[in-house]
Each structure stands twice: as structure tokens, then as C-alpha cells.
């Protein structure tokens, strides 16, 4: 779920992924005792600050630039996995 939060933050969530996450919103909000959307539920569950999507976009931009300098490409999915591995405790 956190990977999808990251993919959404960089604007690469597919319509199907968005639809599935929107469908999960009521359960997620109930589980975490919040009102809002699935993003708010994941943010609360992970104790992310409200500025996290902006921070993710900044990291995405920097990492894309680094990949381009090295002649590589970086997909949103690969970035999301790297982000979660580096920033979310197991």
C-alpha cells in the first residue's frame, strides 16, 4: 500500500489502481478512525507528515535526474520500492 501512496505522489497511479484504492477507502478510514481518502489513511498509519507527498515528489525528481545522468531510467514503481525500502521500517 505504501508503494501505491508513493506512486500516487509522483503522479503515476493507473486509473485501475486509483479505482481499487478508492474502493478501499471506507474500510481504511474505519480501520484508522479517520475521515478522508485512502491517502489520508495511509499517511496516518505510517505517521507521515502532511508534507510527505511533496517530499516524495522532490526525491523523485532528484532520483530521476541522477538516473538520467547515468544513462539509466527510473520507473515510478522502482522508485516506490526504493523509497519504501529506505524509509519504512519492516
Secondary structure, DSSP 8 states (H G I E B T S, - for coil): -HHHHHHHHTT---HHHHHHHHHHHHHHHHHTT--S-HHHHHHHHHT--TTHHHHHHHHHHHHHHHHHHTT----HHHHHHHHHHHHS--
